[in-house]
Amino acid sequence: MAEEQYDWASLGIDTTKPSIARTYDVVLRGKDNFEVDRTFVAEIVKIIPEIYDVAAYNREILGRGVRYLAGEAGIRQFLDLGSGLPTVQNTHQVAQATAPGARVVYVDNDPIVLAHGRALLAENADTTVITADVREPEKILAHPDVRRLIDFDRPVGVMLVGILHHLHDDEDPQGIVETLMAAVPSGSHLFVTSFCASSQEAVDAEVQYQGMLGTGRFRTPEEITRYFDGLDLLDPGVVPLPLWRPDGDVPDELTVGQRLMYGGIARKP
Ligand SMILES: C[S@@+](CC[C@H](N)C(=O)[O-])C[C@H]1O[C@@H](n2cnc3c(N)ncnc32)[C@H](O)[C@@H]1O
């Protein structure tokens, strides 16, 4: 994507600093990113050469998780928070392939997500994208588009996939999860993936993320598991992403990249 091609600033898009959504687009080998985003990823590659694979593991568990939720768990409405730029196998495509008519609200605070998401969703009446900040969960829950598509008397799939590590401790990610889960009824599910402090490389990467991107908190497996407090954690629990209900064989010993993110799904009793 060329920096000079559009008046990005008028869309609220800053091309001089890396953005979380666009740097993730780089590692997903997308085209919606700028030089500054690619420079950031080049620095991360020096610490975690497998970072592109890590993004793929995250998208793969997203697919497996949404298929489970829309299938076996019978979830028909999804609140996908920190949804990111459209890529392949987005939540609504996976959910609606499993359960036609499933409703999806994408939420992201980066205006570039809305700019690209609108085009993708122009003809999908069951899906929308809004610009909002997960640090203000009450505003999201009260948003007219959320209220229009999500019936809070029926189970909701609350997705916080690859986003909670972008919240600092003093932004209270735990409290945000609790507020969201308090708003949805029994039978709803919480789906989380997060960077994990699972190696020295992860600890080093955290320093680089914090320095260049301003966020990126690599939490311990115990801290990530705490997000599911009060919920029934489904098997196999909170685990490195490739170990969550894999479609195929997994190696006995995981690499640094395979352990870099942990995730899990739980059901609200
Ligand atoms: C790594 S991407 C994850 C995208 C997608 N959920 C996935 O896992 O493939 C994280 C997304 O969270 C968004 N994000 C970060 N902080 C946010 C906030 N406070 N409120 C809403 N979205 C946020 C970023 O803009 C980015 O698009």
The ligand as a Tripos MOL2 file, in Angstrom:
@<TRIPOS>MOLECULE
LIG
   27    29     1     0     0
SMALL
NO_CHARGES

@<TRIPOS>ATOM
      1 C1         -3.0550   -8.7830   16.3080 C.3       1 LIG1
      2 S1         -4.5280   -8.1060   15.7000 S.3       1 LIG1
      3 C2         -5.6220   -9.4890   15.8760 C.3       1 LIG1
      4 C3         -6.6440   -9.5990   14.7790 C.3       1 LIG1
      5 C4         -7.5710  -10.8260   14.8780 C.3       1 LIG1
      6 N1         -8.3480  -10.8110   16.0960 N.3       1 LIG1
      7 C5         -6.7760  -12.0980   14.8230 C.2       1 LIG1
      8 O1         -6.4760  -12.6390   15.8940 O.co2     1 LIG1
      9 O2         -6.4140  -12.5620   13.7380 O.co2     1 LIG1
     10 C6         -5.0470   -7.0690   17.0690 C.3       1 LIG1
     11 C7         -6.1220   -6.0680   16.6900 C.3       1 LIG1
     12 O3         -6.5830   -5.4350   17.8970 O.3       1 LIG1
     13 C8         -6.8160   -4.0750   17.6140 C.3       1 LIG1
     14 N2         -6.7570   -3.3310   18.8740 N.ar      1 LIG1
     15 C9         -5.6750   -3.0750   19.6410 C.ar      1 LIG1
     16 N3         -6.0240   -2.3580   20.7280 N.ar      1 LIG1
     17 C10        -7.3580   -2.1620   20.6400 C.ar      1 LIG1
     18 C11        -8.3110   -1.4930   21.4460 C.ar      1 LIG1
     19 N4         -7.9300   -0.8770   22.5770 N.pl3     1 LIG1
     20 N5         -9.6020   -1.5010   21.0640 N.ar      1 LIG1
     21 C12        -9.9860   -2.1110   19.9150 C.ar      1 LIG1
     22 N6         -9.1360   -2.7660   19.1070 N.ar      1 LIG1
     23 C13        -7.8320   -2.7800   19.4530 C.ar      1 LIG1
     24 C14        -5.7380   -3.6930   16.6330 C.3       1 LIG1
     25 O4         -6.0560   -2.5300   15.8860 O.3       1 LIG1
     26 C15        -5.6260   -4.9470   15.7920 C.3       1 LIG1
     27 O5         -6.4280   -4.8590   14.6340 O.3       1 LIG1
@<TRIPOS>BOND
     1     1     2 1
     2     2     3 1
     3     2    10 1
     4     3     4 1
     5     4     5 1
     6     5     6 1
     7     5     7 1
     8     7     8 2
     9     7     9 1
    10    10    11 1
    11    11    12 1
    12    11    26 1
    13    12    13 1
    14    13    14 1
    15    13    24 1
    16    14    15 ar
    17    14    23 ar
    18    15    16 ar
    19    16    17 ar
    20    17    18 ar
    21    17    23 ar
    22    18    19 1
    23    18    20 ar
    24    20    21 ar
    25    21    22 ar
    26    22    23 ar
    27    24    25 1
    28    24    26 1
    29    26    27 1
@<TRIPOS>SUBSTRUCTURE
     1 LIG1         1 GROUP 0 **** ****
